[in-house]
Amino acid sequence: MFVFEFKRRICFGILLLTSFYTFEFCYAQSFPENAVQNQFGSGWTCMRGYYRSNNNCLKVNVPKNAKLNYNGHGWVCNSGYYRSKNQCLKVSVPKNAKLNYNGHGWVCNGGYYRSKNQCLKVSVPKNAKLNYNGHGWVCNRGYYRSKNQCLKVSVPKNAKLNYNGHGWVCNRGYYRSKNQCLKVSVPKNAKLNYNGHGWVCNREYYRSRNQCLKVSVPENASLNYTGNGWICNNNFKRVSEKCLAMSAGEIKKSKERQEALKRELERRRLQGVSGDHCETEYKTGSEICVEISSGELDCNESYLGAYYDDCDVSLTYEVSTDYRGGSNLDVEIECQVEIEYSSRKTYLGGSDSNVQDESHSLYAHDSDSNTMYFNFSFGPFDEVTSAKVGSVSCEVESVDLY
């Protein structure tokens, strides 16, 4: 296929401050037919109504009931129509429904839910109301769902309704034991933990069963980040309960590892957003990443202190994007925590997992953080004596551009 090529003359004028002479530098750029210079001046882009195919600009073939898309290099169906291969077909909207947000499909009206190709009325039971999107129902605050009805939440002494109002949590300073709240017994040199349902040792002390003992910091060491243990100072290594000086070779290798880590972090910074899991928004090519920043395991002992009633895991993550547009991204994050525990009843122990989702709205070069709280309850006959976090993970579940 013959392509007509034209040359555009690009000139820059320079005025010398020491004289009244102006020097002009010019060069020629080659563009295919139906193309213009791009906004950066370093190449070309097809005119509106044309799309790029190799080194050519071909005309966009817009079918009936369609129009050019936002950038003008493709097409989208008009509102009330949906794309089927290379044509636009009319959206068939059933009774009690309307066109959806983008106009290329339909959603049921508030108070109705979708069942195949029709909208049926939501049957709302007593002590309930329509949910946020209007296509289902939720119990009122103070009630919880039991099959197709809403029953009243029975809140025990020293407790209150939880955040969503469909259950209860113990007040700060109390912990859950079956269907009651018992007072947390805080030992000497300790304080209530973050959620107030257990206790942690003060800085410079570590937990030993039901007491807090002072951390014995050896020579050439210092308290660690949490303050409940110790680490060796630079150029020293841990050997048993002592910190011994590293050899010249060990110091060199340690510095090399630190420098390699710095280079890797700088590489990721220059590359853009990074994290434990990333997804690409297909329309803009933007990257959205999530990275776990911290976590904590806190297990609550039974009243007798012989085993654990439940364990709480807090997980903090950060989500970021290199999106550069003027709209916003709706990002869904899913995190999963698995714990492993040992029990007096079973030789091998057991495990349990929990999953939570959270939504975030991100704008250009934006970031956000969130802390999720996972609770793992054990039965009264499990007699769990120890627990640890087996694995944690956070993933970008979905990304939508609005």
ABEGO torsion letter per residue (X at the ends): XBBBBBBBBBBBBBBBAABABBBBBBBBBBBBBGBBBBAAGABBBBBBGBBBBEABBBBBBBBBGBBBBAAGABBBBBBGBBBBEABBBBBBBBBGBBBBAAGABBBBBBGBBBBEABBBBBBBBBGBBBBAAGABBBBBBGBBBBEABBBBBBBBBGBBBBAAGABBBBBBGBBBBEABBBBBBBBBGBBBBAAGABBBBBBGBBBBEABBBBBBBBBGBBBBAAGABBBBBBGBBBBEABBBBBBAAAAAAAAAAAAAAAAAAAAAAAAEBBEABBBBBAAAGBBBBBBBABBBBBBBBBAAGABBABBBBBBBBBBBBABABABBBBBBBBBBBBBBBBBAABAAEBBBBBBBBBBBBBBBGBBBBBBBBBBBBBBAAAGBABBBBABBBBBBABBBBX
